[in-house]
Amino acid sequence: MPDVRAICAIGLRGQLGLNGHLPWEGDQRPEFTADVARFFDITRGHVLIAGPTTIGAVPDWAKKQMTTFVIRSHMDPREVLRQFRGRVVYMGGGPKAWDVYAPFIRHWDINRLPYDGEADRWFKPEWLVAGGTSVD
């Protein structure tokens, strides 16, 4: 079984996304640039599973340092995860992916950023207690 984890940043009220992007995308303040660097540092050498938009946003230099896998809504999460037995797998992609994969995630790495603006996607606390489902 893979070691399934999630890594994300949220705003002060749990904001995750706005119009298909991070609400703070492009913010050059140190807290925000450090969060991006930390994401790539933590996921380096591991597997990142996410939808096509998230995987497409990963720069080419970072893709060379990790294994990326694009998921689609018709895919069985157990079958996807079985491909990465013995690996650390990070689930990316936000609410759509986490609604499906939260039961398999054993560790959540959540960074809270000083953003308190608009959002149309929010972190769901119930994802944190959905874990415990085995891949096998």
N, C-alpha and C positions, 0 to 999 in steps of 0.2 A: 504494500500500500504506500502511496506517496504521502509525504508530510505536507498537507494542504493548508495554506495560510492565505491571509488577505492583508494587503497593505493599502492604506488610503489616507487622504487628508480630508478634514472636514472644517467647515467654518464654525464660528462661535455658536450657532444654533443648529448645527448638523447639516449645513448646506454641502451638497456634493457636486451639483452640476447646474448649468444654465445654457439652454439652447445647444445641447450636445457637447459642451466643453466644460472645463473647470471654470467656475465663476471668476476666479482670480487669475486666469490664464494671462501670462504676459506681465504680471506684477513683478517688478524687479527689486522690491524690498528684500532685505536679507532673509527674513523668515521664509519667504516664498521660494527664493532661489535655492536656499538650503534644503527645503523639502524636496525639490526636484532632484538635487544631487543625492540626497539620502535615498530616494526611491531607486535610483540607478545603482547606487552602492549596495543596497540590501538585496536587490534582485540579481545582481551580477553572478553568473555561474549557475543560475537556477532556471526554472521554467516559469514563463509568464503565459497564462491562459486568459484570453479575453476575446471580446468581439472584434470585428474587423476595424471599427473606428479607433478603438484603443490601441490595437496592435499597429495599425497604420500610423499612429502618432508617435510611435517609438522611433527615435532617430536610428539611422543605419549603423552608426558607431556602437550604439547600445545593443542592437540586435546581434552584433558579432560577439557580444559578451554574455549572451543568455540564449536559451531556447524559447522561441515564441510559438504559440499554437493558437490559431483562430477557431473560436467556437461559433456554432450556429444554433438557433433555437430547436432544431429537430434532433440534435445530438443527445445521446444518453450520457449524462454526466459520469456515471460509473465507468462506461466504456472509454470515455475521454481520459479520465484519471488513471485507469489501469495501464494506459500506455506509458505512464511515468513512474512506475513502481520504483521505490528506493530513492526517488528524487524529492527535492523541495520544490513545491509547486505554489506559485503565487497566483491567486485569482484576481484579475483586474476587471475593469469594464463597468463597474458601478451597479446600480440597482437591478437591471435585467439579469446580469450574470449572477449576482449574489442571491437573488430570489431563488435561483435554481441550485447554486453550489454551496450556499450557507450551511446546509446540513453536514457537509464534508470538511468544512474549515475548522481546524482545531486551534488556530492562533490568529488573532486580529491585531495588527499593528496600525494604530490610528493616531495620526498627528493632527492636533487641533491648531488651526491657523487663525490669525487675527482678522478674519474676514466676517463682516456682518451685513452683507448686501443681499441682493436678489438671488433667487435660486428657483429651479423647477424640479430638482432632484434632491432628495434628503436621505440622510443615513437613517436606517430603520433599526432601532435597538433590538428588535426581535431576532435579527440575524445573529446576534451574539449568543443567544441561547438555543439556536437551531442545531448546533453542532452535535457530533456524536455518532453520525451515521458512517458505517464502514463502507469502503469501496467494494470489498469482496463479499 
